[in-house]
Amino acid sequence: MFGFLRHWRRRKQLEHARIPEVEWRATVANLPLLEGLNTAELEQLRDLATLFLHEKVLEPAGELELTPEMGPIIAAQACLPILHLGLDCYQGWSSIILYPEGFLTHHEYTDPNGLVHSVHRPLIGEAWERGPVILSWADIIDKLEEPGLNVVIHEMTHKLDMLTGEVNGLPPLHPGMKIEDWSRAFNAAYEQLCRDVDRGRPTALDPYAAESPGEFFAVISEAFFETPDRVAETWPAVYEQLSAFYRQDPLARLPLSARLPAATARPDRRRAFD
């Protein structure tokens, strides 16, 4: 019953208040990672982005002034991972807090000796379980032309990961997908990346991915959509699992002329996310 009502409300919302055509075209033009989507996919993404902006609240912080283009740019990137999964994947939270640039967060943790530590961390993005997503607008807009880096996709991937509880790199898999296959592919890739980072070797993925399995899933999801050729070349088994999970094949959308050269050392963004 509730699912039917939600579907009915969303259909009515699309009938009356889709993102305007001119505004949507400008959004697509500003997002290079959407270039490979066909007309039907772009219209589907437009619908999802419209509903996303209707159901989520964009809250400015740190004296940021919202402008009309901000919402669609964030929504289009946020909805790309769920293009074939549906907006219900983002249920249970409603707020996106947008800072003008990187921000400081306060965290407390208890060490193995039982001592409580209080720390402040500089971040560009953060996702809270059953809470808001926090983003830096400067790091959204400044990275549009930098392949592989996408703070919006990163934090939304954490939200997908949280659907199973702990952020551990294992989102809810679809029927027909096997946890054993997922774990085998991801564990091997994660361990290889950690070894390369520890030894100072060039990596095909941002070294921040070595922080934890949850961060590895988020960072490699960024790369899956932004630089799918590198993911497919370096970790074909992981690419196969991500393609099955997101129900997308970004590599097939990528022209040969746009594919990146062999992997070189990636910038280290350690402690930039949470």
C-alpha positions in Angstrom: 0.0 0.0 0.0 2.7 2.5 1.0 4.8 1.5 -2.0 1.8 2.2 -4.3 1.2 5.6 -2.7 4.9 6.5 -3.0 4.9 5.5 -6.7 1.7 7.5 -7.3 3.2 10.6 -5.7 6.4 10.3 -7.7 4.5 10.0 -10.9 2.4 13.1 -10.1 5.6 15.0 -9.2 7.1 14.2 -12.6 4.0 15.3 -14.4 4.1 18.7 -12.8 7.7 19.6 -11.9 10.4 17.9 -13.9 13.8 19.7 -14.1 13.2 22.1 -17.0 14.7 21.1 -20.3 17.1 24.1 -20.6 18.3 23.6 -17.1 18.8 19.8 -17.6 20.8 20.4 -20.8 23.1 22.7 -19.0 23.5 20.2 -16.2 24.4 17.4 -18.6 26.9 19.7 -20.5 28.6 20.4 -17.1 29.1 16.7 -16.3 31.5 14.9 -18.6 30.8 11.5 -16.9 27.3 11.6 -18.5 28.5 11.9 -22.1 28.1 8.2 -22.8 24.5 7.9 -21.7 22.0 7.5 -24.5 18.8 9.6 -24.8 16.6 7.2 -22.9 19.1 6.9 -20.0 19.4 10.7 -19.8 15.7 11.0 -19.6 15.6 8.3 -16.9 18.3 10.1 -15.0 16.4 13.4 -15.3 13.4 11.8 -13.7 15.4 10.4 -10.9 17.2 13.7 -10.3 13.9 15.5 -10.2 12.5 13.1 -7.6 15.7 13.2 -5.7 15.5 17.0 -5.4 11.8 16.7 -4.4 12.5 14.2 -1.6 15.9 15.5 -0.3 16.5 18.9 1.3 19.6 20.8 0.2 20.8 22.8 3.2 23.6 25.4 2.8 26.1 25.8 5.5 29.1 28.0 6.2 27.5 31.1 4.5 27.1 29.3 1.2 24.4 30.8 -1.1 22.5 28.2 -3.1 22.2 28.9 -6.8 19.8 27.2 -9.3 22.4 25.0 -10.9 23.7 23.4 -7.7 20.7 21.1 -7.1 20.6 19.4 -10.5 24.4 19.0 -10.7 24.4 17.2 -7.3 21.2 15.2 -8.1 22.4 14.0 -11.5 25.7 12.6 -10.0 23.9 11.2 -6.9 21.4 9.3 -9.1 23.8 7.9 -11.7 24.7 4.9 -9.4 21.0 4.1 -8.9 20.0 4.7 -12.6 18.8 1.1 -12.8 18.3 0.5 -9.0 15.7 3.1 -8.2 15.3 5.9 -5.7 14.1 3.7 -2.9 17.8 2.8 -2.4 18.2 6.3 -0.8 15.3 6.0 1.6 15.7 6.7 5.3 17.4 10.1 5.1 16.5 13.4 3.7 19.2 16.0 4.1 22.2 17.1 2.1 24.3 19.7 3.9 26.4 21.7 1.4 29.5 23.6 2.6 31.3 26.1 0.3 34.5 24.1 0.7 36.2 21.5 2.9 35.0 21.4 6.5 36.1 20.2 9.9 34.2 17.5 11.8 34.4 16.4 15.4 34.6 12.7 16.2 35.1 10.7 19.4 36.4 7.2 19.6 37.5 4.8 22.2 40.9 3.1 21.9 41.7 -0.5 22.9 42.7 0.7 26.4 39.3 2.3 26.9 40.5 5.9 26.6 38.1 8.2 24.8 39.8 10.5 22.2 38.3 13.6 20.7 39.6 14.6 17.2 38.8 17.2 14.5 39.2 16.0 10.9 39.3 18.0 7.7 36.8 16.5 5.2 35.3 17.1 1.8 32.5 14.7 2.2 30.7 12.6 4.9 27.8 10.3 5.0 26.0 9.5 8.3 24.0 6.3 8.8 20.3 7.3 8.9 21.5 10.9 8.7 22.6 13.5 6.3 25.2 13.5 3.5 27.6 16.4 3.9 29.5 17.7 0.8 31.9 20.4 -0.2 30.7 22.4 -3.2 34.2 23.5 -4.2 35.3 19.8 -4.4 32.2 19.0 -6.4 32.7 21.7 -9.0 36.5 21.8 -9.1 36.7 18.0 -9.8 34.3 17.9 -12.8 37.2 17.8 -15.3 39.4 15.5 -13.1 38.7 11.9 -14.1 38.2 9.5 -11.3 37.4 11.9 -8.5 33.7 12.3 -7.5 32.8 13.2 -4.0 29.0 12.9 -4.7 29.3 9.3 -6.0 31.7 8.5 -3.2 29.2 9.5 -0.4 26.2 8.1 -2.1 28.0 4.8 -2.4 28.5 4.8 1.3 24.7 5.2 1.6 24.2 2.1 -0.5 26.8 0.3 1.6 24.8 1.3 4.8 21.7 -0.5 3.5 23.2 -3.6 5.1 24.3 -1.8 8.3 28.1 -1.5 8.8 30.1 0.3 6.1 32.2 -2.7 5.1 32.2 -2.7 1.3 29.3 -5.2 1.0 26.0 -3.5 -0.2 22.9 -5.6 -0.6 23.5 -7.8 -3.6 20.9 -8.7 -6.1 19.4 -12.2 -6.6 21.8 -14.2 -8.6 24.9 -12.4 -7.3 27.0 -14.5 -4.9 28.6 -13.0 -1.8 31.5 -15.5 -2.3 32.2 -14.1 -5.8 32.0 -10.5 -4.5 34.2 -11.1 -1.6 36.8 -13.0 -3.6 37.1 -10.2 -6.2 37.1 -7.4 -3.7 39.4 -8.9 -1.1 42.1 -9.7 -3.7 41.9 -6.2 -5.2 41.9 -4.5 -1.8 44.9 -6.6 -0.6 46.8 -5.8 -3.8 46.1 -2.1 -3.4 47.2 -2.1 0.2 50.5 -3.8 -0.7 51.2 -1.3 -3.5 50.4 1.7 -1.2 52.6 0.3 1.6 55.5 -0.1 -0.8 55.1 3.2 -2.5 54.1 1.8 -5.9 52.0 3.6 -8.5 48.3 2.7 -8.1 45.4 2.7 -10.6 43.1 3.8 -7.8 43.3 6.7 -5.3 45.5 5.5 -2.4 42.7 6.6 0.0 40.9 3.4 -1.0 43.4 1.5 1.2 41.9 3.0 4.4 39.3 0.3 4.8 37.2 -2.1 2.7 34.3 0.4 2.9 36.5 3.2 1.5 37.8 0.8 -1.2 34.2 0.2 -2.3 33.4 3.9 -2.4 36.6 4.9 -4.2 36.4 2.1 -6.8 32.8 3.0 -7.4 33.9 6.5 -8.2 36.4 5.1 -10.7 33.8 2.6 -12.1 31.7 5.5 -13.3 34.5 8.0 -14.0 37.4 5.9 -15.4 35.8 2.4 -16.1 38.7 1.5 -18.4 41.2 1.6 -15.6 39.0 -0.5 -13.3 38.3 -3.1 -16.0 42.0 -3.3 -17.0 43.4 -3.5 -13.4 40.7 -5.5 -11.6 38.4 -7.2 -14.2 36.7 -9.4 -11.6 35.8 -6.3 -9.5 34.5 -4.5 -12.6 32.3 -7.5 -13.4 30.8 -7.4 -9.8 30.3 -3.7 -9.9 28.6 -4.0 -13.3 26.2 -6.6 -12.0 25.5 -4.6 -8.8 24.9 -1.2 -10.5 23.4 -2.9 -13.6 25.5 -0.7 -15.8 28.5 -1.1 -18.1 30.2 2.3 -18.2 33.1 0.9 -20.2 30.7 0.2 -23.1 29.7 3.9 -23.0 33.3 5.1 -23.2 34.7 6.0 -26.7 38.1 4.6 -27.4 39.5 8.1 -27.9 38.5 9.0 -24.4 40.1 6.1 -22.6 42.9 6.9 -20.2 46.6 5.8 -20.6 48.1 3.1 -18.4 47.8 3.8 -14.7 50.0 6.3 -13.1 50.3 7.3 -9.4 47.0 8.8 -8.2 46.8 11.8 -5.9 46.6 10.8 -2.2 43.4 12.1 -0.6 43.8 10.4 2.8 41.5 11.7 5.5 39.5 13.7 2.9 36.3 11.6 3.3 34.3 9.8 5.9 
